Amino acid sequence: MHKGAIIYGGITVGDNAEIGANAVVNKPVPDNAVVAGVPAKIIRIKDAE
């Protein structure tokens, strides 16, 4: 079973970001964001530590 996320080439993932299992990331992910889904969407922004 494949549980990895797919991140398209050229897409940037911000610092402290989290990507959900099986997510398909086709847009840049900002710092402290939690993304999930197909296509990946921001589901939460974490508080800066």
Secondary structure, 3 states (H helix, E strand, C coil): CCCCCEECCCCCECCCCEECCCCEECCCECCCEEEECCCCEEEEECCCC
